[in-house]
Amino acid sequence: MGAGSSSLTVKVGWGDEGTRTKNPTMQYRRSNIGVGTYFFTVNLAERSRCWLVEHIDVLRESVRIVQERHPFHIDAMVVLPDVHAVWTLPQDDADYPTRRMLIKAEFARRMPKGERINASRRGKAERGIWQRRYWEHTLRDEDDFRRHIDYVHYNPVKHGLVTRPADWRHSSIHRYIREGILPSDWGAAVASIDAGEFGEPR
């Protein structure tokens, strides 16, 4: 992976499961200068489903397996009926599509069958769990990084699921609060964060 990859192999918590990073002084910035950091949104094929939350342990294990084989740092992540995340990859490695694809495949493999499968997918022996398309944005600088981290953490409030970001269980905001990066009431007084700015489907 190269000399810059070792710090990215550390597993980080993205929910309130109680895992802690090995770097308690992590700051609100990209984990490594000169490496690629990406924001993306991934949706289920049936967007009204809550499979990701209902099977959060399956998703967590799928991420863990792929992260061990293809290291990356989870800067921020929130699991709703969809997934919003910011990842930083090792030096000279921009292959986030493979990581995303492998996580989706691992999750689908572990899920019971029964979802709707259209003719196109059926002809290719594909599951019908995930949308094929996804939104991705390469983060340009520290300000872009900060805005997207905030957007990830604010999403449960944006969708009307909670009144404070910290009230949503499946979010990396709990790691930020534990490490003193954000206060526990962060985002409670924010009126809104416009999704259009981030390119996410409304």
N, C-alpha and C positions, 0 to 999 in steps of 0.2 A: 504493500500500500504506500510505501514511501515514508520518509522521516516525519512528515506532518500528520500521520494518521493515528499515532498511538493515543493521543488525547481524545480521539473520537470514538474509541472502542468502549469507553466507560458508559455503562447503562444508566439512563436517567429516567426518573419517574415522570409520567405525564398524567397521572390521576392522583387520587388521594390514598393510594394503596400503602403509603408509608415508606416507599423506597426513597433513599437519599443519594444525591450525587456524591462523588468522592472529592468534589471541589467546593467546599462551603463558601468560598469567596467569589463564586461565579458572579460576574457583573452583567448588567443589562446591555450586552453587546455581543457581536458575533464571536464565536468561540475561537476562531483562528482567522487572522488576516491573510488574504490571498487564496482562500478556498471558496468553493461555491456554496451559496446559501439560497434556498428556494422556498417560496410559499406555494402551497397548492390546496385545492379543494377537491375531494373525491366524493361522489354521490352513489347511493344505491340505485339500482335500476327502478325499483319501486320506492319512490321518495317518501311515501307515506309510512313505510315500514320503520320499525325501531330496532332492527336486528343488531346493529352495532352496540347499542346500549344494553339490549337484552342478553347479548352474548359477548359482553365486554371482556371476559376472561379468555375467550377464544381469540378475540382481536389482539389482546395484550400478548398472548403466547405467539401469535403469528408474527407480530412485530419483533418480539424477542428473538425468534428463530432467524429471521432475515437479518436482523441487526448483528447477530453474532457472525453470520457468514459474509455479510457485506456491510461493514461498519458505517455508521452515520450518527451524528449527534442530533437529538431532538431538542431544538431550541424552544419550541412551543407546540402544543397539540391540544385539541379539544375534540371530544367524540360526542356527537349529537346523532340525529338520524343520518348525518353525513360527517365527514372528517375534514377539519381544517388543521394545517400543520405548517411549521417552518423547520426545515432540516438543513444542517450543514454537513457537507460531504468531505471526505479526506482530500488532501492535496492532489491535484491532477486527476480527479475522479469526478465526472459530472453525470454519472449514470444513475440519476434518480429514477428514470422510467423503469429500469429493471427492478429496483428495490420496491417501487410501488406495485409493479406487476406481481412480484413474488409474494408480497403481503396479501394482495387480493386473492391470489391463487391459493395460498395457505389457508386463509380464512374460509374461502369457498369449499375447500376440500374437507374442512372440519365441520361444516354446516350440514344439517339434515336436508335432504332434497324435498321439494314441494313448492318452490317459487315458480312464478309464471316464466315460461321460456318461449320466446317468439320463434317463428319458423327459421329465421336466419341463424339464430344461435343454435337451434336444434340441429340444423344441417351441419353445423361445425362442432357438434358435441360440446357446446359451451354451457356453463351454468348461467342462470339469469339473475345473479345477485347484484353485480356491479354495473354501473354505466361504463361504456367503453371510453367515453370522453372524460376529460378532467380539465380543470383550470390550473395553470402553472404560471408563476411569475418569478424571474430571477431578481433577487434583491440587489439593489445598486449600491447602497451606502448605509451608514449607521442610522440615518433618519428613516429610510425605507424599512430597514430591519425593525426599528422600534415601532413604527406605525403598524406593521403587519403582526408583530407580537401582540400589541394591544388589540388589534382586530380579532385575532384568534381567541384571546381571553374574554373579549366582550361578547362573543357570538351567542352564548346561551341567553344573555339578556336581550340581545337583538331579536331573537326568536321567541321572546316572551316566556321562556321556560323558568327563569328565576328573576329576582330583582337585583341581585348582586352577583358578579362573576364568581365570587368565592363560594356561592351557594350551589354551584354546579359541580358534581362530584368528579366527573371524568375530564379534568382539565389540568394542564401543567401549571395553572396559576397557583395551585397549592404548593408546588415546589418553590415558586418565586416568593410566596409569602413565608414559607419556612426559612428561606435563606435571607430574609429581610430585604429583598429587592422591591417588593410591593407591599403596601399595607393591606390588612385583611378586608378593608372596606373599599379597596380600589374599584373604580368604575361605578360605584353606587349612585354618584351624582352626575354621571355622564348622560346627556340627553340622547345621543345616538352616535353611531359611527356608520357613515354611509357605505353600503356594500358596493355601490357603483364604482367607487374609487379603486376597488380591489379586483374588479372584473368578475366577481362571483355572480352566478345566476341568481336573480332575485326570487 
